[in-house]
Amino acid sequence: MLARSMTGGCTDLVNFSFFSKDRPLPPRVRELLDRALNEPAEPVDEQVVSVVAADLGATLGCVQAEAMELARREARHLPRVEDGEAFELAEKVQQWLMDTFIDTTWPACPDHPNHPLWLSDDKPPMWTCSRSGREFCQLGQLATVVSPTPEELAAKHERLAKEEAQLRAFLQRRRLQGGQGQA
């Protein structure tokens, strides 16, 4: 999670001005990165993952397997809760999509496409317009209310693929360096 959020919206970690290829990472940053890269992930609730993945697939132009992996990866770093886990995961995915500029209005409001829908904390969570208060659908049902054009889906999928490639490259460099604290 930390590695991903630190690369979000940037080409990679070394582009931050306070990091240098010639200097070790600050101890706290190194500790957090090493923990994120080396600690075993928590098991995830696949039903929760599939609900969020359904909305990702409907809006980002990715196949179900890609949407599931993205949601599963984010779910691994969520604390386990008895109720509201899907809500928490959807909010986390939404924030990640905005932070990385893959889709800064995910999911776009059907009535006002320049802003995202937000999840209400109702049971079940509802995708809701913050301007009008209109509830559009339950979490996992975006396909019933949104219809992005093929061009929009292709552009979003391309941004997603680039971000994923940058993340994989960053994580691979960290693993090859054996967590020695240098980016």
N, C-alpha and C positions, 0 to 999 in steps of 0.2 A: 504494500500500500504506500509506504513512504517513498520508495523508489519511484513509483508511478507518479505520485503527486508532485514529487520534486522535478520530474521531467515534463509534467503537464504544461503545455503551452510553450515549451522551449525545445530546441533541437536535442539537447541532452544536458546533463548535470554540469559538465565543464564549461558551459556557456554562461553560467552565473559568474558575475565578476569576483565574488569572494572565494571561488574555487580556482585552483591552478593545477595543471598537470604536474608541476614540479613540487607542489606542497601536499602534505597529507591532509585529508579531510579533518575538520575539527573533531575532537574525541566524541562529543555527543552525537554528531551527525554520523560518524563511523559506527557508533554503537547501534543507533537506530537502523541504519542500512543493513548492518550485519544481522541484526535480529529479524528484520523483514525478509532478508534473503535466506536465512538459515533455519529459522524456527519452523517446525511443522505447522501447516495450516490446520485450522479447525475443520471438522467435518461440516458439510453444509446440508441444508434441507433442500433436496432437489425439487420438491413441489414449489417452494418459494422461488427458487432459481427459475423454474419454468414459467412462472407467472410474469416475472420481470422480463425474461427473455422474449416472451410473446410480444411485449410492447416494443422491445428493442428491434426485433425482426420486422415489425410492421412499419417502423419509422426510420430505420437506418440502412435498409437495403442489404442487410447481412442475412446469410442463411441461418437456419435454426441452430446448427452446431456452433457457429461463431457467436451468436447471441447468448447461447447457453454458457459458453466458456467465459465470455466477458462478465456475465452476471455471476457465474460461479467464482471467478477470481475475486470479484468485489465482496462476495458473500463470505469468503474465507477469513476476512479480517473484521467481520462484524461480531460483536459479542452475541452469544446465544440468548434469545429472549423467548418467553413463552408465547407472547402475543405481539403482533406488530412487526414481525421480522420482515415481511414483504414490504411494508411501508418503509422501514429503515433502509433496506437494500435498494429500493427504487429511488429514494432520496440520495443515497450515496452514488448510485450510477448517474443520476441526473447531475449531481454536482461535478462528477468526474468529466462528463461530456461537456459541461460548460467550461470547466477549468482548462481543459485541453483544446478548446475551441473546435471540437469536432462538430458540435451542434449547440450553439449558445441559447437556443430557444427550445431545447428538448423537454418534452414533446411540445411542438408548436400548437398554440390554441387554434382550433378550427375557425373561430370567429375573428380572432385578432392575431394573425400569424407572426407579428413582430414581438410576441412575448410567449413564454412557456405556460403550459398548464401546471398547476401545483396540485400535489396530493392533499386531500383533506385527511384528517386523522380519524375519519368515521370508520365504522366497521360495517362493511368492507371499505378500504380506502377508495376514494373517488378522485379521478382526474377532474380538476375544477378550474374555471377561468377566474383569475384574481380580480379582473375588472368587473365582470357582471355577476360573479358568484354562481354561474351556471355549472352544474355538474354534467360532464359529458359521458363518462363511463367509469366502470370499475377498473382498478389496476389489473392489467393483463388483457384488457379488452380494447386497446387503442385501435386495433385493426377495424373495429366497427365504426369508428368516427373519423379517422384520418385517411387521406389518400394522396400521399406525396407523389409527384410526377416521377417517372423513371429517371429523368435527369437529376432531380433532387436526391433521389435514393443513391444514384451512382456517385454524386459528389460527396455525400455524407459517408458512403462506404469507402471511398478513396481516402478521405481524411482519417477514418477509423483505421484503415490498413496501414497508413503511414505512422500513426501514433503507436500502433501495436508493433510495427517493425522497429521503431526507435526504442521502445521499451525493451523488446527482446535483445537488441544490440547492447543497450545499457546493462541489462542484467547479465548478459554473457561476458562483457568486459569485467564486471564486478566479480563474477565467478572465477574467471581466468586469473584475476589478480589475487584470488584467495582471500578477499576481504582485508587486504593490507592497508586500506584507507586512502588509496590514491585513485582518483578518477581519471 
